[in-house]
């Protein structure tokens, strides 16, 4: 998986201890009670985000017309230095602004930077229900903004931690923006589409992973195809699937086997979807999968399929002499299906690669009218191939085959 990880490093030093019994809505003031602060005396936060990074450039040219371009950059594991704040953010007792019904609020600012930390606790569970950090600073004409919002962190007097490493059980949102402006141009860099987070000595990964699109390709009318695919659990805790649902229940797609409801840690399971086209049209649907993950627990897989068009064939072969390879995409073994309206003689399959070179040639001789299913071997090299079936000198049909 390509990713653009960059390091965003902050160190929050909370020197001193806070009075947890302040009245809701009232600004903090009073004597420090060292028995009330539930965290370690020093909280050090260093986090590294992995994901996609986008740069937007706006530049004025002669006449004042803007030229706007957007690039999406993927980079190596080495973070770019300018993406890390150039100073250490330190919170102390003097930065505490209030403790109220919405949480504990710390903030600080000067002419070139500001930072805030908001914590909402469930003291019965010893859990940080909401962790919200924000920082802004100005560095060499670059306005830099960082936000990180987390949930469901455990805490005690010794440490802040996660009960598991599933990103989608703890990660709420993040935002990074670096904005540079002059009189003639503006460059803005933003972060999106997180794929990983390291914080408090633990690396969080997306626990739920599966495909985003399932394309059944073209099928012969009223013939079905089943497709089985895997759902992965990359986390260190059990993943429970609560529900499967098709958004359109009259779309030609069916939940054939969705008995998978529990996936052990770092394991996977499979489900099966059936496609049965009954009309000559293109079909679309979406399967929604709901899990027990607390923050992000709903996932959508797009489904698509179509019907093979009637092929132009030579006189005498009939209008319904159709060819199909199943599955498609496939590996180096597949099944060739030829539906013939009449008997065919001297049938030959020829397969060509993207450079129009003949890579497979196989003769079948006589094929009877109706459905003929023939096992075939395909090239082992991944790519797109053209299959051509002939009966003597007459064309039966052509078909594109994708070898994975």
SVG drawing of the C-alpha trace seen along z (x, -y; Angstrom):
<svg xmlns="http://www.w3.org/2000/svg" viewBox="-36 -43 50 75">
<polyline fill="none" stroke="black" stroke-width="0.4" points="0.0,0.0 1.4,-3.4 1.3,-5.9 2.6,-9.3 3.6,-9.2 4.8,-12.4 5.8,-13.0 3.8,-15.5 5.6,-15.6 4.3,-17.4 5.3,-17.2 2.8,-18.2 4.4,-18.7 1.8,-19.1 3.8,-20.4 1.8,-20.5 -1.5,-18.9 -5.1,-20.1 -8.1,-20.3 -10.7,-17.9 -13.5,-19.0 -14.0,-22.4 -17.7,-23.3 -19.1,-22.8 -18.9,-26.0 -16.6,-27.7 -13.0,-28.8 -10.4,-27.0 -9.0,-28.8 -7.9,-27.6 -5.5,-25.3 -3.8,-22.4 -4.7,-19.0 -2.1,-16.5 -4.4,-13.5 -6.9,-14.6 -4.7,-14.7 -5.4,-11.2 -2.7,-11.2 1.1,-10.7 2.8,-13.9 4.3,-14.3 2.4,-13.6 4.6,-13.3 2.8,-13.1 4.5,-12.2 2.3,-11.2 3.0,-10.2 0.3,-10.2 0.4,-8.1 -1.9,-8.9 -2.2,-11.1 -0.9,-14.6 -2.2,-17.2 -0.6,-20.4 -2.7,-23.2 -0.9,-26.0 -2.5,-29.3 -0.3,-31.6 -1.1,-35.0 0.1,-35.6 0.2,-38.6 -3.3,-40.1 -4.1,-38.8 -5.6,-35.5 -5.0,-32.6 -3.5,-29.3 -4.7,-26.5 -3.2,-23.1 -3.6,-20.2 -1.2,-17.4 -1.5,-14.4 1.9,-13.2 2.9,-9.8 6.2,-9.6 8.6,-7.3 8.8,-6.4 11.1,-9.3 9.0,-12.3 9.7,-15.8 11.4,-17.9 9.3,-21.0 6.2,-19.0 7.3,-18.8 6.8,-21.8 10.0,-23.6 9.3,-24.1 8.1,-21.8 4.6,-22.6 4.6,-22.6 1.6,-22.8 1.9,-23.7 -0.4,-24.5 -0.4,-28.1 -2.0,-27.1 -5.1,-25.7 -8.1,-27.9 -11.1,-26.0 -12.6,-22.7 -16.2,-22.5 -19.0,-20.1 -17.5,-19.9 -14.0,-18.9 -10.6,-20.2 -9.3,-23.0 -5.7,-24.1 -4.4,-26.7 -1.5,-29.1 -0.5,-31.6 1.9,-34.2 2.4,-36.4 3.5,-33.5 1.7,-30.4 -1.2,-29.1 -2.1,-25.7 -4.9,-24.1 -5.7,-20.7 -9.3,-19.6 -9.9,-16.4 -13.3,-14.9 -13.1,-12.0 -15.2,-9.1 -13.8,-8.7 -15.8,-5.5 -14.2,-3.7 -10.8,-5.6 -11.3,-6.6 -10.6,-9.7 -13.8,-10.0 -12.5,-12.9 -8.9,-14.0 -8.7,-17.2 -5.3,-18.8 -5.0,-21.9 -1.9,-24.0 -1.2,-26.9 2.1,-28.6 3.8,-30.9 7.1,-29.8 8.9,-31.7 5.6,-33.0 4.0,-29.5 0.8,-29.3 0.7,-25.8 -2.4,-24.2 -2.6,-20.8 -5.7,-19.1 -5.9,-15.6 -9.2,-14.2 -9.2,-10.8 -11.6,-8.8 -11.6,-5.8 -8.1,-6.1 -7.5,-4.5 -5.5,-6.3 -4.1,-6.0 -1.4,-7.6 1.3,-5.8 0.3,-5.9 -2.2,-6.8 -2.8,-3.9 -5.1,-2.1 -6.8,1.2 -6.3,2.3 -4.5,1.1 -7.6,0.7 -7.5,-2.8 -11.2,-2.9 -12.0,-2.4 -10.0,-5.4 -9.4,-7.9 -12.1,-10.6 -10.4,-13.1 -7.2,-14.9 -6.3,-18.1 -3.1,-19.5 -2.6,-22.6 0.4,-24.6 -0.4,-27.8 2.2,-30.2 1.1,-33.4 2.8,-36.2 1.4,-39.0 1.4,-36.8 1.0,-33.2 -0.4,-30.9 0.7,-27.4 -1.5,-25.3 -0.7,-21.8 -3.3,-19.6 -3.4,-16.1 -6.2,-13.7 -7.1,-10.0 -5.3,-8.6 -3.9,-5.1 -2.1,-4.9 -1.3,-6.6 1.5,-6.1 1.0,-7.7 1.7,-6.8 4.1,-4.2 1.5,-2.2 0.8,-2.1 -2.8,-2.1 -3.9,-0.4 -7.2,-0.2 -8.7,3.0 -11.3,3.5 -10.1,3.8 -11.6,5.2 -12.2,4.3 -14.0,1.1 -15.4,2.3 -16.7,5.7 -17.1,5.8 -18.8,8.9 -18.2,7.9 -20.6,8.9 -22.6,12.1 -24.9,14.0 -28.5,13.0 -30.2,15.1 -26.9,16.8 -25.5,16.1 -22.0,15.8 -20.9,16.0 -18.0,13.9 -16.3,14.7 -14.0,12.1 -12.2,11.6 -12.7,9.3 -9.5,8.8 -9.1,7.9 -5.6,6.4 -6.1,5.3 -5.2,7.2 -8.8,7.5 -11.8,9.5 -13.8,7.8 -17.6,8.4 -19.8,7.8 -23.2,6.8 -25.0,6.5 -24.9,6.9 -27.3,5.0 -27.9,4.3 -29.1,0.8 -31.2,1.8 -32.9,5.1 -34.0,5.4 -30.7,4.8 -29.7,8.3 -27.3,8.8 -27.9,11.2 -26.3,11.9 -25.4,15.6 -23.3,16.3 -22.9,13.8 -22.6,16.1 -19.3,14.4 -19.9,12.4 -16.8,12.8 -13.2,12.4 -10.4,13.2 -7.5,10.8 -5.1,10.6 -7.3,13.0 -9.8,12.9 -13.0,14.4 -15.1,14.5 -18.5,13.6 -20.1,14.5 -22.2,12.2 -24.3,13.5 -25.1,11.5 -28.0,12.7 -28.9,10.3 -32.4,10.6 -32.5,7.6 -30.1,6.1 -28.7,3.2 -25.9,2.2 -26.4,3.0 -25.3,1.1 -25.7,1.6 -23.9,1.1 -23.4,3.5 -23.2,1.9 -21.3,3.7 -21.7,2.6 -19.2,3.6 -18.8,3.2 -16.0,0.6 -16.9,-2.4 -15.8,-5.4 -15.9,-4.2 -18.2,-1.2 -19.9,-1.4 -18.3,-0.4 -19.6,-0.4 -18.6,1.8 -19.8,0.8 -21.2,3.6 -21.5,3.5 -22.2,5.9 -23.7,6.0 -25.0,8.3 -23.0,9.4 -24.3,7.6 -25.5,9.6 -22.4,10.2 -22.2,9.8 -21.4,13.3 -21.0,14.7 -24.2,16.0 -25.2,19.5 -23.9,19.1 -27.1,17.5 -27.5,14.3 -26.9,15.9 -23.5,17.5 -21.8,15.9 -18.5,16.5 -17.5,15.9 -14.6,16.6 -15.2,17.3 -14.0,15.9 -12.8,12.7 -10.6,11.2 -8.9,14.6 -5.6,16.3 -3.8,18.7 -6.8,21.2 -10.3,20.4 -13.4,21.8 -14.4,20.8 -18.1,20.8 -19.5,20.8 -23.2,20.6 -23.9,21.6 -27.3,21.2 -26.3,24.1 -23.6,26.7 -20.1,25.3 -17.3,27.0 -13.5,26.5 -13.7,24.2 -10.5,22.5 -9.5,20.2 -6.7,17.7 -5.5,15.3 -3.4,12.3 -1.4,10.1 -1.4,6.2 1.2,6.1 -1.1,8.2 1.2,11.3 -0.4,14.7 0.2,16.4 -2.4,19.2 -3.9,21.2 -6.2,24.2 -8.5,26.2 -11.8,27.7 -13.1,29.3 -16.9,29.8 -19.1,28.0 -22.8,28.8 -25.5,26.1 -26.2,24.8 -23.8,24.2 -20.2,25.6 -17.9,25.3 -14.2,25.8 -11.3,25.5 -8.5,23.4 -5.0,22.4 -4.0,18.7 -0.7,16.9 0.8,16.6 1.9,13.0 -0.6,10.4 -2.2,8.2 -5.1,7.7 -5.6,10.1 -7.9,10.4 -9.6,13.8 -10.9,14.6 -13.1,17.7 -13.6,18.8 -15.5,21.6 -13.5,22.4 -13.0,19.1 -16.0,17.5 -15.8,15.4 -17.8,16.5 -16.9,13.6 -14.2,11.7 -13.7,11.2 -11.3,9.2 -9.7,11.3 -7.9,9.8 -5.2,12.0 -4.2,11.0"/>
</svg>
